[in-house]
Amino acid sequence: MTKVLINDVEYDTENMTDKQLKTVQLLQQNLVSVNMLDHWLQCVKFVGEIKTRELNKSLSDDQKKKE
Protein backbone atom coordinates (compact mmCIF):
# COMPACT_ATOMS: atom_id res chain seq x y z
CA MET A 1 0.00 0.00 0.00
CA THR A 2 1.76 3.13 -1.25
CA LYS A 3 0.81 6.56 -0.03
CA VAL A 4 1.24 9.82 -1.93
CA LEU A 5 1.33 13.21 -0.20
CA ILE A 6 -0.14 16.09 -2.22
CA ASN A 7 -0.68 19.49 -0.61
CA ASP A 8 -0.46 17.95 2.87
CA VAL A 9 -3.15 15.37 2.04
CA GLU A 10 -2.21 11.70 1.97
CA TYR A 11 -3.69 9.50 -0.76
CA ASP A 12 -3.53 5.72 -1.06
CA THR A 13 -2.47 4.64 -4.55
CA GLU A 14 -4.58 1.48 -4.25
CA ASN A 15 -7.66 3.68 -4.54
CA MET A 16 -6.44 5.53 -7.64
CA THR A 17 -7.56 4.99 -11.20
CA ASP A 18 -5.09 3.93 -13.88
CA LYS A 19 -5.04 7.50 -15.18
CA GLN A 20 -4.23 8.85 -11.71
CA LEU A 21 -1.49 6.24 -11.24
CA LYS A 22 0.07 7.23 -14.56
CA THR A 23 0.03 10.85 -13.42
CA VAL A 24 1.76 9.85 -10.17
CA GLN A 25 4.42 8.00 -12.20
CA LEU A 26 4.88 11.04 -14.43
CA LEU A 27 5.30 13.28 -11.39
CA GLN A 28 7.89 10.87 -9.95
CA GLN A 29 9.84 10.90 -13.22
CA ASN A 30 9.55 14.67 -13.29
CA LEU A 31 11.08 14.93 -9.81
CA VAL A 32 13.96 12.63 -10.75
CA SER A 33 14.63 14.74 -13.87
CA VAL A 34 14.52 18.00 -11.91
CA ASN A 35 16.96 16.62 -9.33
CA MET A 36 19.32 15.38 -12.04
CA LEU A 37 19.22 18.71 -13.89
CA ASP A 38 19.82 20.59 -10.64
CA HIS A 39 22.87 18.41 -9.97
CA TRP A 40 24.22 19.03 -13.48
CA LEU A 41 23.67 22.77 -13.07
CA GLN A 42 25.59 22.78 -9.79
CA CYS A 43 28.45 20.88 -11.45
CA VAL A 44 28.60 23.28 -14.40
CA LYS A 45 28.55 26.30 -12.09
CA PHE A 46 31.34 24.79 -9.98
CA VAL A 47 33.52 24.14 -13.03
CA GLY A 48 32.87 27.72 -14.16
CA GLU A 49 33.95 29.07 -10.79
CA ILE A 50 37.12 26.96 -10.75
CA LYS A 51 38.06 27.93 -14.32
CA THR A 52 37.41 31.61 -13.56
CA ARG A 53 39.77 31.40 -10.57
CA GLU A 54 42.39 29.59 -12.67
CA LEU A 55 42.18 32.23 -15.41
CA ASN A 56 42.32 35.08 -12.91
CA LYS A 57 45.42 33.58 -11.25
CA SER A 58 47.07 33.00 -14.63
CA LEU A 59 46.38 36.57 -15.75
CA SER A 60 47.64 37.95 -12.43
CA ASP A 61 50.83 35.88 -12.71
CA ASP A 62 51.38 37.14 -16.28
CA GLN A 63 50.83 40.72 -15.12
CA LYS A 64 53.40 40.30 -12.32
CA LYS A 65 55.95 38.90 -14.78
CA LYS A 66 55.58 41.98 -16.96
CA GLU A 67 56.23 44.34 -14.06
C-alpha positions in Angstrom: 0.0 0.0 0.0 1.8 3.1 -1.2 0.8 6.6 0.0 1.2 9.8 -1.9 1.3 13.2 -0.2 -0.1 16.1 -2.2 -0.7 19.5 -0.6 -0.5 18.0 2.9 -3.1 15.4 2.0 -2.2 11.7 2.0 -3.7 9.5 -0.8 -3.5 5.7 -1.1 -2.5 4.6 -4.6 -4.6 1.5 -4.2 -7.7 3.7 -4.5 -6.4 5.5 -7.6 -7.6 5.0 -11.2 -5.1 3.9 -13.9 -5.0 7.5 -15.2 -4.2 8.8 -11.7 -1.5 6.2 -11.2 0.1 7.2 -14.6 0.0 10.8 -13.4 1.8 9.8 -10.2 4.4 8.0 -12.2 4.9 11.0 -14.4 5.3 13.3 -11.4 7.9 10.9 -9.9 9.8 10.9 -13.2 9.6 14.7 -13.3 11.1 14.9 -9.8 14.0 12.6 -10.8 14.6 14.7 -13.9 14.5 18.0 -11.9 17.0 16.6 -9.3 19.3 15.4 -12.0 19.2 18.7 -13.9 19.8 20.6 -10.6 22.9 18.4 -10.0 24.2 19.0 -13.5 23.7 22.8 -13.1 25.6 22.8 -9.8 28.5 20.9 -11.5 28.6 23.3 -14.4 28.6 26.3 -12.1 31.3 24.8 -10.0 33.5 24.1 -13.0 32.9 27.7 -14.2 33.9 29.1 -10.8 37.1 27.0 -10.7 38.1 27.9 -14.3 37.4 31.6 -13.6 39.8 31.4 -10.6 42.4 29.6 -12.7 42.2 32.2 -15.4 42.3 35.1 -12.9 45.4 33.6 -11.3 47.1 33.0 -14.6 46.4 36.6 -15.8 47.6 38.0 -12.4 50.8 35.9 -12.7 51.4 37.1 -16.3 50.8 40.7 -15.1 53.4 40.3 -12.3 56.0 38.9 -14.8 55.6 42.0 -17.0 56.2 44.3 -14.1 
